[in-house]
């Protein structure tokens, strides 16, 4: 339907009122046909407590979450929509979990990485893009106004004349069936998902920096262990050489001592190369050239070890603070909105428009004495035949929603598994470290006794050789396992969703 009115000022005002009443009256009867939002939110049952946490140290009162109630909790994503990007939740005690490791160098590296890492900066740009796209969608709900002007000089039959025109054009689409608002809601959900993706990038980055740092400190310690053992073995080699020259030992013993020494020496360049690569990785993670941290990380420091207590949230709380779960939630919200948008597209759409034009023979006359032309237009568009495209688009969005729901369930299950796996690894490595520490102490005592007895000629070289190899192996095992325990804490804090702060 199309409405037109007299181009006079009075006609324009009267026509605008009549059109508004007519359109609103006609559309009020159709408003009840608008599709209602569908509440399609999956619920995933999660345990009330972690099954692998019983044998580990309990969380401290300041860092633990409230005690879980008996029974299982059903965690479902929130599908509420708002007109702007929702604020992030309040920070948890795990937001800066790396401070619990008590290493200021590590804390500085993580802070620098969160500010300068390229992956984080890309995620920040993606968030800005998503928020801008939400603003673009929101602008469709507001009226639009355009201004135009023209000037013309014409000549006909030997005479010339000028004409000037100016005008305003306005249009607005009443969103009676929620199609435009659903598009806005989908874009807002996408923006929230982008914010959660940024948080996920921060979580992964903080964990990666900490793991590389722990590896670097472990490599430094293992290098020092190898160098100390090499020094001891070189002394034994020199002693054996003297014994051979004195006829107290055979050349076979000397070659065995030399082989043992060279095997230990061969580990040193390998550890040095791995150490340099770890420094390069940390530099790149902090947004710098590979050699930028060589001076900072040259001096040895012990492997950072967290306190015995665990900042361990209950399963349901963990799922609320994990960014990947929040991303999956927002994908469901966006899919719901796009499904509503596809449903609304099957209903009529309406548009109101108006224009005011001024024309005069001189530029100054546009402000006084110009002829005025005004019009108001109302239109309706009703989809009749589209070959089933609208219904097919609805089925597309239904399938997209089902994919989002399934992905959410998979994300929740993966999150639960990651925490349980981290707890299992932590418990096993703690026990292994205790055993290795006892073994290393015994091996050290045995190597010292064997060295004295060999010097006194009370034992053969084979016994000394075996104790030296055992000492190196157990000391290296202690250093590696101590690093594994620290890395297990890092992976646990990452699995719990720690490492990000609200934007």
C-alpha positions in Angstrom: 0.0 0.0 0.0 1.2 3.5 -0.8 0.1 6.8 0.6 0.7 10.2 -1.0 -0.2 13.7 0.1 -0.4 17.3 -1.0 2.9 19.1 -1.4 1.8 22.0 0.8 3.0 22.6 4.3 -0.5 22.1 5.8 -1.1 19.0 3.7 2.2 17.6 4.8 1.4 17.9 8.5 -2.1 16.7 8.2 -1.1 13.8 6.0 1.7 12.7 8.3 -0.7 12.4 11.3 -3.3 10.5 9.2 -0.7 8.1 7.9 0.8 7.4 11.3 -2.7 6.6 12.7 -3.6 4.4 9.7 -0.4 2.4 9.7 -0.3 1.8 13.5 -3.9 0.8 13.5 -3.4 -1.6 10.6 -0.2 -3.1 12.1 -1.5 -3.5 15.7 -3.6 -6.4 14.6 -0.6 -8.2 13.1 1.7 -7.7 16.1 0.4 -10.8 17.8 1.8 -12.9 14.9 5.4 -12.1 15.9 7.4 -15.2 16.7 8.2 -15.7 20.3 11.8 -16.4 21.3 12.6 -20.0 21.8 14.3 -20.9 25.0 16.6 -23.7 23.8 19.4 -24.1 26.3 21.2 -27.4 27.0 21.9 -28.4 30.5 24.9 -30.6 31.4 25.1 -32.4 34.7 28.4 -31.8 36.4 29.7 -33.4 39.6 29.5 -31.6 42.9 33.2 -32.1 43.5 36.3 -33.2 41.7 36.9 -36.9 42.0 40.7 -36.6 41.9 41.0 -33.8 44.5 40.6 -36.0 47.7 44.3 -36.9 48.0 45.6 -33.4 47.3 46.0 -30.6 49.8 42.7 -28.7 50.4 42.2 -25.2 49.2 42.9 -22.3 51.6 40.0 -20.4 53.0 40.9 -17.3 51.1 41.1 -19.0 47.7 38.5 -21.7 47.7 35.0 -21.5 46.3 31.9 -22.0 48.5 31.3 -25.6 49.4 29.2 -27.5 46.9 25.8 -28.8 47.9 25.3 -32.6 47.7 24.2 -33.9 44.3 24.9 -32.9 40.8 24.5 -29.4 39.3 23.1 -28.7 35.9 24.9 -26.0 34.1 23.1 -24.4 31.2 24.3 -21.4 29.2 22.6 -18.0 29.7 20.6 -17.0 26.6 19.4 -13.5 27.8 19.9 -10.7 25.3 20.7 -7.1 26.0 21.0 -3.9 24.0 24.8 -3.6 24.6 27.7 -5.9 25.2 27.3 -7.5 28.6 29.9 -6.8 31.2 32.4 -9.6 32.1 32.0 -11.3 35.5 33.9 -10.3 38.6 37.5 -11.5 38.8 38.2 -14.8 40.6 41.1 -15.5 42.9 42.7 -17.3 39.9 42.8 -14.2 37.8 46.5 -13.8 38.4 47.4 -17.3 39.5 51.1 -16.9 38.4 51.7 -14.7 41.4 51.2 -17.8 43.6 54.5 -19.2 42.1 56.4 -16.4 43.9 58.7 -15.6 41.0 58.9 -11.8 40.2 60.7 -12.5 36.8 57.8 -14.8 35.8 55.2 -12.2 36.9 56.9 -9.5 34.8 57.1 -11.8 31.8 53.4 -12.7 32.0 52.4 -9.0 32.4 54.5 -8.0 29.4 53.1 -10.9 27.3 49.5 -9.9 28.1 50.2 -6.4 26.8 52.3 -7.1 23.8 51.7 -10.6 22.5 50.5 -10.7 18.9 47.7 -13.2 19.5 46.2 -11.1 22.3 46.4 -8.0 20.1 44.6 -9.8 17.3 41.9 -10.9 19.7 41.6 -7.3 20.9 41.1 -6.2 17.3 38.5 -8.9 16.7 36.6 -7.7 19.8 36.6 -4.1 18.6 35.4 -5.3 15.2 32.5 -7.3 16.8 31.5 -4.4 19.0 31.5 -2.0 16.0 29.4 -4.6 14.0 26.9 -4.6 16.9 26.7 -0.8 16.7 26.1 -1.1 12.9 23.2 -3.5 13.5 21.8 -1.3 16.3 21.7 1.7 13.9 19.1 0.0 11.8 16.5 0.5 14.6 16.9 4.2 14.4 15.4 6.6 11.8 17.7 7.8 9.0 17.9 11.4 7.7 19.6 12.5 4.5 20.1 16.0 3.2 20.6 16.9 -0.5 21.1 20.1 -2.5 21.6 21.0 -6.2 22.2 24.0 -8.4 21.4 24.3 -12.1 22.1 26.9 -14.8 20.2 26.5 -18.0 19.9 28.3 -21.4 16.9 28.1 -23.7 16.0 30.4 -26.7 18.8 32.9 -25.9 17.8 33.3 -22.3 19.5 31.9 -19.2 18.2 31.0 -15.8 19.3 29.5 -12.5 17.5 27.2 -10.1 18.5 26.0 -6.7 17.0 23.1 -4.7 17.5 21.7 -1.2 15.8 18.8 0.6 15.6 16.5 3.5 14.7 12.8 3.2 13.7 10.7 6.3 12.9 7.0 6.6 12.2 4.6 9.4 11.3 0.9 9.6 9.1 0.0 12.5 10.4 -3.4 13.9 7.0 -4.8 14.8 8.1 -8.4 14.4 11.5 -8.2 16.0 13.6 -8.9 12.9 15.9 -6.0 13.3 16.2 -6.4 17.1 17.0 -10.1 16.6 19.9 -9.1 14.3 21.1 -6.6 17.0 20.9 -9.3 19.7 22.9 -11.7 17.5 25.6 -9.1 17.0 25.7 -8.4 20.7 26.1 -12.1 21.4 28.9 -12.2 18.9 30.6 -9.3 20.6 30.3 -11.1 24.0 31.8 -14.2 22.4 34.7 -12.1 21.0 35.3 -10.8 24.5 35.3 -14.3 25.9 37.7 -15.4 23.1 40.0 -12.6 24.1 39.9 -13.9 27.7 40.7 -17.4 26.3 43.7 -16.0 24.5 44.9 -14.4 27.7 44.4 -17.7 29.6 46.4 -19.7 27.1 49.1 -17.1 26.8 49.7 -16.8 30.6 49.9 -20.6 30.8 52.3 -20.8 27.8 54.6 -18.2 29.3 54.7 -20.0 32.7 55.3 -23.4 31.1 58.1 -22.1 29.0 59.6 -20.3 32.0 59.4 -23.4 34.1 61.0 -25.4 31.3 63.8 -22.8 31.1 64.6 -22.9 34.8 64.5 -26.7 34.7 66.9 -26.7 31.8 69.3 -24.4 33.7 69.1 -26.7 36.7 69.7 -29.9 34.6 72.6 -28.2 32.9 74.2 -27.4 36.2 73.6 -31.0 37.4 75.3 -32.3 34.2 78.2 -29.9 34.6 78.8 -30.9 38.3 78.6 -34.6 37.4 81.0 -34.0 34.5 83.5 -32.4 36.8 83.3 -35.3 39.1 83.7 -37.8 36.3 86.6 -35.9 34.9 88.3 -36.2 38.3 87.6 -39.9 38.2 89.0 -40.2 34.7 92.2 -38.4 35.8 92.5 -40.7 38.8 92.0 -43.8 36.6 94.6 -42.6 34.2 97.1 -42.3 37.0 96.2 -45.8 38.2 96.7 -47.2 34.7 100.1 -45.5 34.5 101.0 -47.0 37.8 99.9 -50.4 36.7 97.1 -50.6 39.1 94.3 -50.6 36.5 93.9 -51.8 32.9 93.3 -49.8 29.8 89.8 -51.2 29.7 89.0 -49.4 32.9 90.4 -46.2 31.4 88.3 -46.4 28.3 85.2 -47.1 30.3 85.9 -43.9 32.4 86.5 -41.9 29.2 83.3 -43.2 27.6 81.3 -42.3 30.7 82.7 -38.8 30.8 82.0 -38.2 27.1 78.4 -39.4 27.4 77.8 -36.8 30.2 79.6 -34.1 28.2 77.4 -34.9 25.2 74.3 -33.9 27.2 75.6 -30.3 27.8 75.4 -28.9 24.3 71.9 -30.4 23.9 70.7 -28.7 27.1 72.4 -25.5 26.1 70.6 -25.5 22.8 67.2 -26.2 24.4 67.9 -23.5 27.0 68.5 -20.9 24.2 65.3 -22.0 22.4 63.3 -21.5 25.6 64.7 -18.0 25.9 63.7 -17.3 22.3 60.2 -18.7 22.9 59.7 -16.4 25.9 60.9 -13.4 24.0 58.5 -14.0 21.1 55.6 -14.6 23.6 56.3 -11.2 25.1 56.2 -9.6 21.7 60.0 -9.2 21.3 62.8 -10.4 19.0 64.2 -13.9 19.9 67.3 -12.6 21.6 65.7 -9.8 23.6 65.6 -11.7 26.9 69.1 -13.3 26.9 70.5 -10.9 29.5 67.4 -11.1 31.7 67.3 -14.9 31.8 71.0 -15.5 31.8 71.3 -15.9 35.6 70.1 -19.1 37.2 67.0 -19.2 39.3 65.2 -22.2 40.9 62.1 -23.7 39.3 59.2 -21.7 40.8 57.1 -23.9 43.0 53.5 -23.0 44.1 52.4 -23.2 47.8 51.0 -26.6 48.8 47.4 -25.3 49.0 45.3 -25.2 45.8 43.0 -22.5 44.7 40.5 -25.1 43.5 37.0 -24.0 42.5 34.1 -26.5 42.5 33.2 -27.9 39.1 30.2 -25.6 38.4 32.1 -22.5 39.3 34.9 -23.6 37.0 32.6 -23.9 34.1 31.3 -20.4 34.7 34.8 -18.8 34.6 36.3 -20.8 31.7 36.3 -18.5 28.6 35.8 -21.3 26.2 32.5 -22.3 27.9 31.4 -18.6 27.8 32.2 -18.5 24.1 30.0 -21.6 23.6 27.2 -19.9 25.6 27.3 -16.8 23.5 27.3 -18.8 20.3 24.0 -20.4 21.4 22.6 -16.9 22.2 23.6 -15.7 18.7 22.1 -18.8 17.1 18.8 -18.2 18.9 18.7 -14.6 17.8 19.4 -15.5 14.2 16.7 -18.2 14.3 14.2 -15.6 15.6 15.4 -13.2 12.8 14.8 -15.9 10.2 11.3 -16.5 11.5 10.5 -12.8 11.5 11.6 -12.4 7.9 8.5 -14.4 6.9 6.2 -11.7 8.2 5.4 -8.3 6.5 7.9 -5.4 6.8 6.9 -1.8 6.9 8.6 1.5 6.2 7.7 5.1 6.8 9.4 7.8 4.8 9.0 11.5 4.3 10.7 14.3 2.4 10.7 18.1 2.3 12.1 20.0 -0.7 12.8 23.7 -1.3 13.3 25.2 -4.8 14.1 28.8 -5.8 15.6 30.8 -8.6 18.3 32.3 -6.4 20.3 30.9 -3.6 19.2 33.5 -1.1 15.5 32.8 -1.9 15.9 29.2 -0.5 15.6 30.6 3.0 12.7 33.0 2.2 10.1 32.7 -0.4 11.1 29.3 -1.8 8.5 26.9 -3.1 8.0 23.9 -0.8 7.2 20.4 -1.7 6.6 17.8 1.0 5.6 14.1 0.9 5.0 11.3 3.4 5.1 7.7 2.3 4.1 4.5 4.0 4.8 1.1 2.5 4.4 -2.5 3.3 6.2 -5.5 1.8 4.7 -8.9 2.2 6.6 -12.1 1.1 4.3 -14.2 -1.0 6.3 -16.6 -3.2 10.0 -17.2 -2.7 10.4 -20.8 -3.7 10.6 -21.9 0.0 13.8 -19.9 0.6 12.5 -18.3 3.9 11.5 -21.7 5.4 14.8 -23.2 4.3 16.7 -20.3 5.9 14.8 -21.1 9.1 16.0 -24.7 8.9 19.5 -23.5 8.4 19.4 -21.5 11.6 17.8 -24.4 13.5 20.7 -26.6 12.4 23.1 -23.9 13.4 21.5 -23.7 16.8 21.7 -27.5 17.3 25.4 -27.4 16.4 26.0 -24.6 18.9 24.2 -26.6 21.6 26.2 -29.7 20.9 29.4 -27.8 20.8 28.5 -26.3 24.3 28.0 -29.8 25.7 31.3 -31.0 24.2 33.1 -27.9 25.6 31.8 -28.5 29.1 32.8 -32.2 29.1 36.3 -31.3 27.8 36.6 -28.7 30.6 35.7 -31.3 33.2 38.2 -33.8 31.7 41.0 -31.2 31.6 40.7 -30.4 35.3 40.5 -34.1 36.3 43.5 -35.0 34.1 45.5 -32.1 35.7 44.6 -33.3 39.2 45.7 -36.9 38.3 49.0 -35.7 36.9 49.7 -33.4 39.9 49.0 -36.2 42.4 51.2 -38.7 40.4 54.1 -36.2 40.0 54.1 -35.2 43.6 54.4 -38.8 44.7 57.1 -39.5 42.1 59.1 -36.4 43.2 59.1 -37.7 46.8 60.5 -41.0 45.7 63.1 -39.5 43.4 64.3 -37.1 46.1 64.9 -40.1 48.4 66.6 -41.9 45.6 68.8 -38.9 44.8 69.9 -38.6 48.4 70.8 -42.3 48.5 72.5 -42.1 45.2 74.6 -39.1 46.4 75.7 -41.0 49.5 76.5 -44.1 47.5 78.5 -42.1 44.9 80.5 -40.4 47.7 81.3 -43.7 49.4 82.2 -45.3 46.1 84.6 -42.5 45.2 86.4 -42.9 48.5 86.5 -46.7 48.3 87.7 -46.5 44.7 90.5 -44.2 45.7 91.5 -46.6 48.4 91.4 -49.5 46.0 88.6 -51.3 47.9 86.2 -51.6 44.9 86.6 -51.9 41.2 85.8 -49.2 38.7 82.6 -50.8 37.5 81.0 -50.3 40.9 82.0 -46.6 40.8 80.8 -46.2 37.3 77.4 -47.6 38.2 77.0 -45.2 41.2 78.0 -42.2 39.0 75.4 -43.1 36.4 72.7 -43.6 39.0 73.5 -40.3 40.6 73.3 -38.3 37.4 70.0 -40.1 36.5 68.3 -39.5 39.8 69.4 -35.9 40.1 68.2 -35.2 36.6 65.0 -37.0 37.4 64.4 -34.8 40.5 64.9 -31.6 38.5 62.6 -32.8 35.7 59.9 -34.0 38.0 60.0 -30.8 40.1 59.4 -28.9 36.9 56.6 -31.3 36.1 54.9 -30.6 39.4 55.1 -26.8 38.8 53.8 -27.3 35.2 50.9 -29.5 36.6 49.9 -26.5 38.7 50.0 -24.3 35.7 47.8 -26.7 33.6 45.4 -27.0 36.5 45.0 -23.3 36.9 44.5 -23.0 33.1 41.9 -25.8 33.2 40.1 -24.0 36.0 39.8 -20.9 33.8 42.3 -18.7 35.6 44.4 -16.1 33.9 42.1 -13.4 32.7 40.5 -10.2 34.0 37.2 -8.5 33.1 37.5 -5.9 30.3 
